[in-house]
Amino acid sequence: MLQPFSIAIHGGAGTIDRRLMTPELEQAYREALAQSVLAGHAVLVNGGSAVDATVAAVTVMEDSPLFNAGKGSVLTHEETVEMDACVMDGKNLDAGAVTLIRHIKNPIQLARDVMQKSPHAMLAGEGAETFAFKECGYDYTEQDYFFTERRYNELQIMKKTGGVALSEARYPDEKKHGTVGAVALDKNGNLAAATSTGGLTNKRWGRVGDTPIVGGGNYARNGNVAVSATGMGELLMRCTVAGDIAGRMQYSDASIEKACRDVIHGDFLALGGEGGVIAIDANGKVNFELNCAGMYRATVDEHGKARVAIFADEELQVLGF
């Protein structure tokens, strides 16, 4: 029997200030979010898997310079990109993750291939790229592809302060934690989650955040929930945010709303964590939870229209094409 299907996405969260967001930039974000969620929705409409739907949605955001993933990734201290991604299939708890990726255009697609075409759950750095090139036929992408003037300027600001940008708090057009993600329920009742990021501006020493960590920033289990998180990666890992939400729903019968709220406003916030999650339960109910001023987010209504929001105090609004 076919189940209801649904999808939700996020493009990062944090201190997103209306006063610093130009109308043109805000519209560009809304349109990119709509394009992403509709790409994933199209897969579901045509009977595709939740895994493929989430990867399709995240790929759109990786290809956009607006988001801190793929093309728009922030720069490390050495002025390179190092990207992380994770995909999880709730049907059988399969997962694939990659970290410290430098020459793959779409890390989320490689994460899916790690899950589906390798015996491992996570591959890192040079080994992950060897797998991509030699086993999966990926093209080598030069670092120049990922370079944007905006990210370079952010890096110079961070170098002057000597810190890393847990949020883009010193960049004038928006302040956010840079991660993108998608969660979906397909017609066969399968849940999936996919998350991708460029990490932190000015990060050093091969830093890895929560995104590629199963149960940290990404998790999916059929009959339970799919979760993708965004925010302060170190705290999302320490609080095992995605796994905690799933555990509360599985073992204490918490609703998706209560589980997400209690985790995002619980220890994560008490320890200084800022960010949010998107989640879908086994019935296709979508939930967005955040403890900050905004989170780029979208879903699709029953009429197939994208519903988009950015700021914490706004409702999802239909954005048509």
Residue pairs with C-beta under 8 A, 6 or more apart in sequence:
2 187
2 188
3 185
3 186
3 187
3 188
3 189
3 284
4 185
4 283
4 284
5 44
5 45
5 184
5 185
5 186
5 187
5 284
6 44
6 184
6 185
6 280
6 284
6 285
6 286
6 299
6 300
7 37
7 40
7 41
7 44
7 53
7 54
7 57
7 182
7 183
7 184
7 185
7 280
7 299
7 300
8 37
8 182
8 183
8 184
8 278
8 279
8 280
8 286
8 288
8 297
8 298
8 299
9 33
9 36
9 37
9 40
9 57
9 58
9 61
9 180
9 181
9 182
9 183
9 278
9 297
9 298
9 299
10 179
10 180
10 181
10 182
10 228
10 230
10 276
10 278
10 288
10 295
10 296
10 297
11 29
11 32
11 33
11 36
11 61
11 66
11 67
11 180
11 296
11 297
12 67
12 68
12 176
12 177
12 178
12 179
12 180
12 230
12 295
12 296
13 176
13 177
13 230
13 231
13 274
13 275
13 276
13 290
13 292
13 294
13 295
13 296
14 167
14 168
14 175
14 176
14 177
14 231
14 274
14 275
14 292
14 293
14 294
14 295
15 167
15 169
15 175
15 176
15 274
15 292
15 293
15 294
16 174
16 175
16 176
16 292
16 293
16 294
16 295
16 296
16 310
16 311
17 174
17 175
17 293
18 311
20 172
20 173
20 174
20 175
21 173
21 174
21 310
22 173
25 173
25 174
26 310
28 66
29 66
29 296
29 310
30 308
30 310
30 319
31 319
32 60
32 61
32 64
32 66
32 67
33 296
33 297
33 298
33 306
33 308
33 319
34 298
34 306
34 308
34 319
34 321
35 60
36 57
36 58
36 60
36 61
36 180
36 182
36 298
37 57
37 182
37 298
37 299
37 300
37 306
37 308
38 300
38 306
38 321
39 56
39 57
39 59
39 60
40 53
40 54
40 56
40 57
40 182
40 184
41 53
41 300
41 304
41 306
42 56
43 49
43 52
43 53
43 56
44 50
44 53
44 184
44 186
44 187
45 304
47 186
47 187
48 186
49 89
49 186
49 188
49 190
49 192
50 89
50 90
50 184
50 185
50 186
50 190
50 191
50 192
50 220
50 226
51 87
51 89
51 112
51 115
51 190
51 192
51 194
53 182
53 184
53 186
53 192
54 87
54 181
54 182
54 183
54 184
54 192
54 193
54 194
55 87
55 108
55 109
55 112
55 182
55 194
57 182
57 184
57 194
58 69
58 85
58 108
58 180
58 181
58 182
58 194
58 195
58 196
59 70
59 106
59 108
59 109
61 67
61 69
61 70
61 180
61 196
62 69
62 70
62 71
62 105
62 106
62 107
62 108
62 180
62 196
63 70
63 71
63 105
63 106
64 70
64 71
64 72
65 71
65 72
65 148
65 150
66 72
67 178
67 180
67 296
68 74
68 176
68 178
68 179
68 180
68 197
68 198
68 199
69 83
69 85
69 107
69 108
69 178
69 179
69 180
69 196
69 197
69 198
70 83
70 105
70 106
70 107
70 108
70 146
70 196
70 198
71 105
71 145
71 146
71 148
72 148
72 151
72 178
72 198
73 81
73 83
73 146
73 151
73 178
73 197
73 198
73 199
74 81
74 151
74 154
74 155
74 165
74 178
74 198
74 199
74 200
74 201
74 203
75 81
75 147
75 151
75 152
75 154
75 155
75 201
75 202
76 82
76 199
76 202
76 203
76 204
77 155
77 159
77 202
77 203
77 204
78 204
79 152
79 155
80 102
80 143
81 102
81 143
81 146
81 198
82 99
82 100
82 101
82 102
82 198
82 199
82 203
82 206
82 207
83 98
83 100
83 101
83 102
83 104
83 107
83 196
83 197
83 198
83 199
84 97
84 98
84 99
84 100
84 101
84 107
84 196
84 197
84 199
84 208
84 209
84 211
84 212
85 97
85 98
85 101
85 107
85 108
85 110
85 111
85 194
85 195
85 196
85 197
85 211
85 212
86 95
86 96
86 97
86 98
86 111
86 193
86 194
86 195
86 196
86 211
86 212
86 213
86 214
86 217
86 218
87 95
87 96
87 97
87 108
87 111
87 112
87 115
87 192
87 193
87 194
87 218
88 94
88 95
88 96
88 115
88 192
88 193
88 194
88 214
88 218
88 219
88 220
88 226
89 95
89 115
89 190
89 192
89 220
90 190
90 191
90 192
90 193
90 220
90 221
90 222
90 223
90 224
90 226
91 190
91 191
91 222
93 221
94 115
94 116
95 115
95 121
95 214
95 218
96 111
96 112
96 113
96 114
96 115
96 116
96 118
96 121
96 122
97 111
97 114
97 121
97 122
97 123
97 212
97 213
97 214
97 218
98 104
98 107
98 110
98 111
98 114
98 122
98 123
98 124
98 128
98 212
99 122
99 123
99 124
99 125
99 128
99 208
99 212
100 124
100 125
100 128
100 206
100 208
101 107
101 110
101 125
101 128
101 129
102 125
102 129
102 143
103 129
103 140
103 141
103 142
103 143
104 110
104 128
104 129
104 132
104 138
104 141
105 139
105 141
105 145
107 196
108 194
108 196
110 128
110 131
110 132
110 136
110 138
111 194
111 196
111 212
112 194
113 131
113 132
113 136
114 120
114 121
114 122
114 123
114 128
114 131
115 121
117 135
117 136
118 131
118 135
121 214
122 212
123 131
125 206
132 138
133 140
146 198
150 171
151 201
153 171
154 165
154 168
154 170
154 171
154 201
155 201
155 202
157 170
157 171
158 164
158 165
158 170
158 201
158 202
159 202
161 170
163 202
164 200
164 201
164 202
164 203
164 204
164 207
165 200
165 201
165 202
166 177
166 200
166 232
166 274
167 175
167 176
167 177
167 274
168 174
168 175
168 176
168 178
168 201
169 175
176 294
176 296
177 230
177 231
177 232
177 274
177 275
178 197
178 198
178 199
178 230
179 195
179 196
179 197
179 211
179 217
179 229
179 230
179 231
179 233
180 195
180 196
180 197
180 230
181 193
181 194
181 195
181 196
181 217
181 218
181 228
181 229
181 230
181 278
182 193
182 194
182 195
182 228
182 278
183 191
183 192
183 193
183 194
183 220
183 226
183 227
183 228
183 278
183 279
183 280
183 286
184 191
184 192
184 226
184 280
185 191
185 226
185 280
185 282
185 284
186 192
189 222
189 282
190 222
191 220
191 221
191 222
191 224
191 225
191 226
191 280
191 282
192 220
192 226
193 218
193 219
193 220
193 226
193 227
193 228
193 242
194 218
194 228
195 211
195 217
195 218
195 228
195 229
195 230
196 211
197 209
197 211
197 233
199 207
199 208
199 209
199 211
199 233
200 207
200 209
200 233
209 217
209 233
209 234
209 236
209 237
210 216
210 217
210 229
210 233
210 234
210 236
210 237
210 241
211 217
211 218
211 233
212 218
213 237
214 243
215 240
215 242
215 243
215 246
216 229
216 233
216 236
216 237
216 240
216 241
216 242
216 243
217 228
217 229
217 230
217 233
217 236
217 237
217 241
217 242
218 227
218 228
218 229
218 242
219 225
219 226
219 227
219 242
219 243
219 245
219 246
220 226
220 227
221 246
221 250
222 282
223 282
224 246
224 249
224 250
224 281
224 282
225 245
225 246
225 249
225 256
225 259
225 279
225 280
225 281
225 282
226 279
226 280
227 241
227 242
227 245
227 246
227 260
227 277
227 278
227 279
228 242
228 277
228 278
228 279
229 236
229 241
229 242
229 275
229 276
229 277
230 275
230 276
230 277
230 295
231 268
231 273
231 274
231 275
231 276
231 292
232 272
232 273
232 274
232 275
235 268
235 271
235 272
235 273
236 242
236 268
236 273
236 275
238 271
239 263
239 266
239 267
239 268
239 271
239 273
241 263
241 264
241 268
241 277
242 277
244 259
244 263
245 259
245 260
245 263
245 277
245 279
246 259
248 254
248 258
248 259
248 262
248 263
249 255
249 256
249 259
249 281
254 262
256 279
256 280
256 281
256 285
256 287
257 287
257 289
259 279
260 277
260 279
260 287
260 289
261 289
263 277
263 289
264 275
264 276
264 277
264 289
264 290
264 291
265 289
265 291
268 275
268 291
269 291
273 291
274 291
274 292
275 290
275 291
275 292
275 295
276 288
276 289
276 290
276 291
276 292
276 295
277 288
277 289
277 290
278 286
278 287
278 288
278 297
279 286
279 287
279 288
279 289
280 286
280 287
281 287
286 299
288 295
288 297
288 309
290 312
292 312
293 311
293 312
294 310
294 311
294 312
295 309
295 310
295 312
296 310
297 308
297 309
297 310
297 316
298 306
298 307
298 308
298 309
298 316
298 319
299 306
299 307
299 316
300 306
300 307
301 307
301 318
305 318
305 319
305 320
306 318
306 319
306 320
306 321
307 316
307 317
307 318
307 319
308 316
308 317
308 319
309 315
309 316
309 317
